[in-house]
Amino acid sequence: MKNLLLFFLLAGLAFNTLAQDQIEDKKKLVAKNAQLKKVGEGFTFTEGPAVHRNGDVYFTDQPNNKILRWSYTRNEISVFMEDAGRSNGMFFDLEGKLIACADMDNQLWSIDDKGNATVLVESYKGNLLNGPNDVWVVPYGGLYFTDPLYKRPYWERDPEMQQDGEHLYYLSKDRMQLFRVDENLVKPNGLIGTPDGKKLYVADIGDNKTYVYDIEEDGYLRNRKVFCEMGSDGMTIDYRGNIYLTGKGVTVFNPKGEQIAHIPVPENWTSNVIFGGTDRKTLFITAMGSVYTLDMRTRGVY
């Protein structure tokens, strides 16, 4: 009995120490006295935040088929694009064009600053994709995107999967080569890479895991490892290499895959996250029908 009591006592001390460590780590991440701010509401389902070089954040209201823009300097939200292909995940490329996972017809788009869209990918080996979900542009210009299957009520075609699974893809810098880089995922969703272009993080929300890969020069991946036992809808990274996962609030892991903080958000689901602002110290969170910001001590890298 004494040994059992000692076990629970030590376990409780370990839990309290872990909780205290997480509190201290969160203090290192979040600005002093910072409070979560709701900067927009009344949407249906927000997704895909991408930061422009000027610090503004573009995001989608997917069911309403719009891309919106949050102005960092004015703290205002305006419509950037109507008829946006029901875009989901997005990311700005090196030329300042917005790469969007246009879910309406299961395509990948490139959108210029006037809202003109060009289709980059419309199929793979003659068949429609399942529905590009999230995208990350490598610093040297290629890009990765996930292609899970989520059946949508607005489909006017056969909703059955036309690919042989839910996979991770790579599109080359010249946009001429498209190939799969991982065919062994359950339901790949959010992804982000390091600014040196050497590592890629991919969340398998269907298997409740996030993986990390080494990136080869030709776009292929190697050395897949479990980064953490948690899936995610979307994700981002800060300059320290910490990874921010979404779902229930925002959960932060250090580069070793250890949870170091959790940021609660008063919504049932957080879909995605990015660092915005001119100094990249504003965490921008898309969460169901609302979007939030939080002033940070750390900063983003994109």
N, C-alpha and C positions, 0 to 999 in steps of 0.2 A: 504494500500500500504506500509506504514511504517513497519507494522508487517511482511509483506511478504519479504521486503528487509532485515529486521532484521533476519528472518528465514534463508535466503540464506547466509547472512554474517556469522551467527553462524555455518551453515552447512559447509561453506568453511573453517572456522577456525578448525572445527572438522576434516575435511578431511586432512588439512595441518598438524595438530597435529598427526593424525594417520600415515601419510606418514613419518613425522619426526621420530616418534617412531619406525617405521619399519626400517628406515635408521640406527638408533642407535642400534636396535637389530641385524641388519645384520653386523654391525661393531663388535659386540660381537661374532659373529659366524665365520666370514671370517678373515683370517690373514691380517695384515696391508699391504697395497700395493699389495695384491695378485691379480693375473690376471688369468682368465680362459685360460687353455692351451689345445690345441688340440694335443693329444699324439698318435693318430692313425686315419687313414682315408682309404677310398677305399673299405669299407665293403658294404654289402647290407642292412642288418638290425641287429644292435647290441642289445643284451639283456642280462639279467641274471647275472649281476656281483656278484661274491662271493669272499670274502677275505680269503686267506690262512693264516694260523697262522704266516707265515713269512712276511706277509704284501703284497705279490703279489696278484693281482686281476685276477681271471679267468672270462671270459665272452664269450658269444656266438655270432657267425654270423649265425643266424638261417637259412636263406634261402640257405646258402652255406654249411650247415651241419658241422660246425666246432666249437670247443671250443678253445679259444685262451687264452694266459696268458700274462699279462702285468707285467714285472719285475719292482718293485719299485726301487731297487738299480741301475739298468742299464737303466731304462726308455725305455725299449725295449719290443716289442710285438712279440711273437712266437706262433706257432700252438702247442697246447697241444694234441688235439685229432681230427682226421678225423672221418667221419662216426659216428657222435655224436648223432644220433637219432633225429636230428633237435631240439636239446635241447633249451629250453626257460629259465625259472627261475631256479636258482641253489643256493645251500647253503652247506657249509661244516659241517659235523656232528662231534661228539665228537672224533671219531677215525681218523679224517682227511680225510675221504672219501667225495667225491663230490656228493651230492644228486642233481639229474638233472631231470627236467620235460621234458622227451623225447617225443616230440610231434609226431614223425614219426608214431609210432604205439600206441600213447596215453598211454604211460607207465611212471612209475617213476623208475629211475635208481639210483644205487649206483656205483660210479666210483672210483677205487683206483688210487694211484699216478703213475701207469704205463699205465693208460688209459683202464684198463679192467673193463667192465661194468657187473653188476648184476641187473636183473630186480627185483624190490621190489614190484611193483603193476602193473598188466596188465589188470585188469578188476574189476568191482564191481557188485556183485550178478549176475555173468555170462555174463554181457554185457560190451563192451568196454566203457572206460571213454570218455568224450567229447574231452579232451585234457588238461592234467595238465599244468598249466600256471606258477604258482609261488609257492615257498615252503619256509618254515621256520622251523628250527630244534629247539625244546624246549631244554633248558639247560640240562634237565634230560634225553633227548634222544628220546622222541616221536617227531612227526612232523605233521605239518598242510600243506595242499596244496589246491589251488583253481582249479576248473575244469570248466571253461567257454567253450563255443562252438565258435570257430573261424574256419570257413571252409577254408581248405588249398588246393591250386591247385595241390599239389603233392599226394593227397589221391588217392589210387587206389581201394577204396571201397566205399560203400554207405556213402555219406557225412551227412546223416541225423542223428540227435541226437539219441543215443541209451540209454541214461539215461533219466529220467523224468524231467530233469531240469538242471540248472547250480548251483552247490553246493560247499560247503566247507567241506573238509574231514580231518580226523585225523587218523594217522597210529601210533600204539603203539610202544614203545621202542623195544619190542621183535619182531616187524614186523609181529605179528600174528593177530592183530585185526585192521580192517579197518572199520570205520563208519563215517557217516555224522554228522557234528556238527552244520550246519545251512543250512536249505533247503528253506529259505525265502530271497534269494538274486536274483537280476536280472542277473548280470554278474560279479561275483567276479573275481578279478584280483590280484593286488599286495597285499602283506601282510608282516607283521613284528611283532615280539613280544618283550617284555621287557626282559632284561638279567636275571631278577629274576624269569622268567617263570610265572608271575602272570597276565599279560595282553597281549591280542592279538589285533592288528589293522588289519582290512581287508578293502580294497577299493572295493566298488561296482561301477565299472566304467559304468555299464549300468543304474545306478540310480543316478549317480553323487553324491555319498556319501561315506564317510569313517566311519566305525563303530569301536567301541572298546568293547571288551568283557573281563570278568573275566575268568581265566582259572582254572578249577577244577583239582584235582590230577589225576583223571581218564581220563583226556583229554577232557571231555565235557566242554561246555562253558555256561556262564550265564550272565545276566545283560547286554544284548546288548544295546548299546546307540549310537546315532549319535555323532561321534567325530567332524566332520566338513562337510560342504556342498560342498564337492569336491571329485570326484573320482580320480583314479590314475592307471597308468600302473604298476609301481613298487614303492617301498618305502624303507626307512631305518630310523634309529633312532640314536640319539647321547646320550652321557652320561647324559645330562640334561633332557632327556625324550622328546626332540623336535622330531617331525615327519617330514620327508622330502618326499614330494609327487612329482610325475613327470607328464609330459604332455607337457605343454608350459613352458619350463625352469624347474626349481626346486622351489617349494613353500614350505616354512617351517612354521609349526604350533607348538606352545608351548603345553605342556601337557593339557592345558585347552581347546584346540581346537581353539585357537586364532591365526590368521595369523600374523607372526612376521617378515617374510622376503620373498623376491623373488629373485632368482638367474637366470638372463636371460641366455639363451644358443642360439647361432646362428644356430639353426636347427628347422625344422618344428615340431619335436616331440622328447621329451626325454622319453626313455622307462623305465629306471631304474637307481638306484644310490646306492652306498655303500661307506663306509669309508675304505680306504686302507692305506698302509704304515706301517712301524713297530710301529709307535706311533699312528696309526689310525687317523691321522690329514690330510689326503689327500682325498678329496671328488672325487670319480671316477664316471663319468656320461656316460651312454651309450645313444647315440642320433643318430638314423637313421644309416647313413653310417660312422659315426665317434665316437670317444670316447674322453672324456675331463677329465682333472683334475683341481682341485682348492685347494690351500692351505688354511687350516682352522685354526681358533683359538680353536674352540671346537674339540672334538674327538668322534669317534665311539666307540661302545662297543663290536663288534664282530671281 
